[in-house]
Amino acid sequence: FRMLMEFRIGVYNICWSCGCSNQVKVEERFTKSGYPKYYLTCGKCGEFWVKVHCHNGHKIIKHPNNYHRQIDRHYSWYTVCPTCGDGFEKEE
């Protein structure tokens, strides 16, 4: 459900863990290349997620407990872009 709402529909500023919509703090930061990324934190339950993009410009919503395929299964922040496959999978 969270993947459909955030990634496919684009409603990523609501906390889908607790349903809170008015206590989500959005902090804009920038990648090393100067592109915007957004850190989102729910003020009610403490859930944290990030909205970024791949090298080809497709949006990616990342959580500590990710629904995107991970490049390294031990580190959830490195993901494969679900739209174009950007990212390099490591051999097991």
C-alpha positions as CSV (number, residue, x, y, z in Angstrom):
1,F,0.0,0.0,0.0
2,R,2.8,2.4,1.0
3,M,4.6,1.8,-2.3
4,L,1.5,2.5,-4.4
5,M,0.6,5.7,-2.5
6,E,4.2,7.1,-2.4
7,F,5.9,5.8,-5.5
8,R,3.1,5.3,-8.0
9,I,0.6,8.0,-7.0
10,G,3.2,10.5,-5.6
11,V,1.7,11.1,-2.1
12,Y,4.9,10.9,-0.2
13,N,4.3,13.7,2.3
14,I,1.9,11.6,4.5
15,C,3.3,9.1,7.0
16,W,1.9,5.8,5.8
17,S,3.0,4.1,9.1
18,C,0.6,6.1,11.3
19,G,-1.5,8.1,8.9
20,C,-0.3,11.5,10.1
21,S,-0.5,14.2,7.4
22,N,-0.1,17.5,9.4
23,Q,3.1,16.7,11.5
24,V,5.4,15.6,8.7
25,K,8.5,17.8,8.6
26,V,10.2,18.2,5.2
27,E,13.8,19.3,5.1
28,E,15.3,20.1,1.7
29,R,19.0,19.1,1.2
30,F,21.1,18.7,-1.9
31,T,23.1,15.8,-3.4
32,K,26.8,16.1,-4.2
33,S,25.7,17.1,-7.8
34,G,23.5,19.9,-6.5
35,Y,20.1,18.2,-7.1
36,P,17.4,18.5,-4.4
37,K,16.6,15.7,-2.0
38,Y,14.0,15.7,0.7
39,Y,14.3,14.3,4.3
40,L,10.9,13.6,5.7
41,T,10.2,12.9,9.4
42,C,6.9,12.2,11.0
43,G,6.5,14.2,14.2
44,K,3.9,11.8,15.6
45,C,5.6,8.4,15.3
46,G,9.2,9.3,14.3
47,E,9.1,7.4,10.9
48,F,11.9,8.7,8.6
49,W,12.1,8.6,4.8
50,V,13.9,10.3,1.9
51,K,12.7,11.4,-1.5
52,V,15.6,11.4,-4.0
53,H,16.1,10.5,-7.7
54,C,18.3,8.1,-9.6
55,H,21.1,9.3,-12.0
56,N,18.5,9.3,-14.8
57,G,16.1,11.6,-12.9
58,H,13.4,9.1,-11.7
59,K,12.0,9.6,-8.2
60,I,12.9,7.1,-5.5
61,I,11.3,7.1,-2.0
62,K,13.6,5.4,0.5
63,H,12.8,4.0,4.0
64,P,14.9,2.2,6.5
65,N,12.6,-0.8,5.7
66,N,12.6,-0.4,1.9
67,Y,10.2,-1.7,-0.7
68,H,12.6,-1.0,-3.5
69,R,15.2,-3.6,-4.4
70,Q,18.5,-2.9,-2.6
71,I,21.9,-2.9,-4.2
72,D,23.4,-4.3,-0.9
73,R,20.9,-6.2,1.3
74,H,22.8,-5.0,4.4
75,Y,22.4,-1.3,3.6
76,S,18.8,-0.2,2.7
77,W,19.7,3.3,1.4
78,Y,21.4,2.0,-1.7
79,T,18.6,0.9,-4.0
80,V,18.0,0.0,-7.6
81,C,15.8,2.5,-9.5
82,P,12.5,0.7,-10.1
83,T,11.8,2.7,-13.3
84,C,15.1,2.3,-15.2
85,G,17.2,-0.2,-13.1
86,D,19.9,2.4,-12.3
87,G,22.3,1.1,-9.7
88,F,24.7,-1.8,-9.6
89,E,23.9,-5.0,-7.8
90,K,26.8,-6.6,-5.9
91,E,27.4,-10.2,-6.2
92,E,26.3,-12.3,-3.1
